[in-house]
């Protein structure tokens, strides 16, 4: 998937925010893998959708 420069910055900012809560890269990767493994076939796998829900997945924010 191609992302705009604005989307790229938003992705970067979201990851930094999650890390600020002490979430490790291993925990992040586990949640991302879990998210993508359970997607319905109708979902295009957009990482941005995951990022919007990331705080809830980690129970932070």
C-alpha positions, 0 to 999 in steps of 0.5 A, spaced: 500 500 500 502 506 498 501 512 503 502 519 503 507 523 506 502 526 511 500 518 512 507 516 513 508 522 519 501 520 522 504 512 522 510 514 525 507 519 530 502 513 532 508 508 533 511 513 538 505 515 542 504 507 543 512 507 545 511 512 550 506 508 554 512 503 555 510 498 549 515 494 547 517 493 539 515 485 541 509 487 544 507 491 538 509 486 533 505 481 536 499 485 536 500 487 529 501 480 527 494 478 531 490 484 527 492 482 520 491 474 522 484 475 524 482 480 518 476 478 514 477 477 507 473 484 506 478 488 509 484 490 505 489 490 511 490 497 511 495 499 517 492 506 518 486 502 521 490 498 526 493 505 528 486 508 530 485 502 534 492 501 537 491 505 543 485 500 545 489 494 543 494 496 548 489 499 553 492 505 553 491 513 552 
